[in-house]
């Protein structure tokens, strides 16, 4: 019902920027939280950023704080992840997740719906 679809991934050089988009297949409610996670080859999936559908609360992993910005467009029912100053450590598959009643945004089990992911590769 609320299946996320990610887009915007690609190949960029170190220091470059990229913006990811997440558009759920159904309208979300004020109770929902949307988040970005990422998984590098051979690594565990880790939290990147999250945003509440209502209010201005945002959450970031320490590794991306100051470089990445999560935002939403309520009219378009879409969440974005602006990624600046990219480096090789940012190379991963990025997943969009949606959950109801999320209390701890960094915990994967808090989210019910997951996208298939979009690849981000940072060269050099």
C-alpha positions as CSV (number, residue, x, y, z in Angstrom):
1,X,0.0,0.0,0.0
2,X,2.8,2.4,0.8
3,X,5.6,0.9,-1.3
4,X,8.5,3.4,-1.7
5,X,10.3,3.9,-5.1
6,X,13.8,5.4,-5.1
7,X,15.4,7.3,-8.0
8,X,18.3,9.6,-8.6
9,X,21.3,7.3,-8.0
10,X,24.3,7.2,-10.3
11,X,28.0,7.6,-10.7
12,X,29.7,10.8,-9.4
13,X,33.2,12.0,-8.6
14,X,34.4,12.7,-5.1
15,X,33.3,16.1,-4.0
16,X,30.3,16.0,-6.2
17,X,26.6,16.1,-5.4
18,X,23.5,14.0,-6.0
19,X,19.9,14.2,-5.0
20,X,17.8,11.1,-4.4
21,X,14.0,10.9,-4.5
22,X,11.6,8.6,-2.7
23,X,8.0,8.5,-3.9
24,X,5.7,6.1,-2.0
25,X,3.0,4.4,-4.1
26,X,0.3,5.5,-1.8
27,X,-0.4,8.7,0.2
28,X,1.3,8.8,3.6
29,X,-0.3,10.1,6.8
30,X,0.8,12.4,9.5
31,X,1.7,9.4,11.6
32,X,4.4,8.2,9.1
33,X,8.2,8.6,9.2
34,X,10.3,8.3,6.1
35,X,14.0,7.4,6.2
36,X,17.0,6.6,4.1
37,X,19.3,3.7,4.8
38,X,22.4,2.5,2.9
39,X,24.3,-0.7,2.4
40,X,27.8,-1.0,1.0
41,X,29.0,-4.4,-0.4
42,X,29.9,-6.8,2.4
43,X,28.6,-4.3,5.1
44,X,25.5,-4.1,7.2
45,X,22.7,-1.7,6.3
46,X,23.0,1.5,8.3
47,X,20.8,4.5,9.0
48,X,21.4,7.7,7.0
49,X,18.6,10.2,7.7
50,X,14.9,10.4,8.6
51,X,12.1,12.9,8.6
52,X,8.7,13.1,10.1
53,X,5.8,13.6,7.7
54,X,4.4,16.3,10.1
55,X,6.6,18.8,11.7
56,X,10.2,19.8,11.1
57,X,11.9,16.9,13.0
58,X,14.9,15.5,11.1
59,X,17.5,12.9,12.1
60,X,21.0,12.2,10.7
61,X,23.8,9.7,11.1
62,X,27.0,11.3,12.3
63,X,28.8,10.3,9.2
64,X,26.5,12.4,7.0
65,X,25.6,15.3,9.3
66,X,26.5,18.6,7.6
67,X,26.8,17.0,4.2
68,X,23.4,15.5,3.6
69,X,20.0,17.1,3.9
70,X,16.6,15.3,4.0
71,X,13.5,17.2,3.0
72,X,9.9,16.5,1.9
73,X,7.3,17.9,-0.5
74,X,3.9,17.1,1.0
75,X,2.0,18.1,-2.1
76,X,4.1,15.6,-4.2
77,X,4.2,13.0,-1.4
78,X,7.9,12.8,-2.0
79,X,11.0,12.8,0.2
80,X,14.5,13.9,-1.0
81,X,18.0,13.3,0.1
82,X,20.4,16.0,-1.0
83,X,23.9,14.6,-0.9
84,X,26.9,17.0,-1.0
85,X,30.7,16.6,-0.7
86,X,30.4,13.0,-1.6
87,X,33.3,10.7,-0.9
88,X,34.2,7.0,-1.5
89,X,32.7,6.0,1.8
90,X,29.3,7.1,0.5
91,X,29.3,4.4,-2.1
92,X,26.3,2.1,-1.4
93,X,22.8,1.1,-2.3
94,X,20.5,3.6,-0.8
95,X,17.1,2.4,0.4
96,X,14.0,4.4,1.2
97,X,11.9,3.2,4.1
98,X,8.4,4.1,5.5
99,X,7.0,3.3,8.9
100,X,4.1,4.0,11.2
101,X,4.6,4.8,14.8
102,X,8.3,5.2,14.5
103,X,9.9,6.0,17.9
104,X,13.6,5.5,17.1
105,X,14.3,6.5,13.5
106,X,17.7,4.9,13.2
107,X,16.3,1.4,13.9
108,X,15.5,-0.7,10.8
109,X,12.7,-2.7,12.5
110,X,10.7,0.5,13.0
111,X,9.9,0.6,9.3
112,X,7.3,-1.5,7.5
113,X,7.8,-0.7,3.8
114,X,11.1,-0.7,1.9
115,X,12.1,0.2,-1.6
116,X,14.3,-1.8,-3.9
117,X,17.2,0.6,-3.6
118,X,19.2,2.9,-5.9
119,X,22.9,2.6,-6.5
120,X,25.2,5.5,-5.6
121,X,28.9,5.1,-6.7
122,X,31.5,7.8,-5.9
123,X,34.7,7.5,-7.9
124,X,38.3,8.5,-6.8
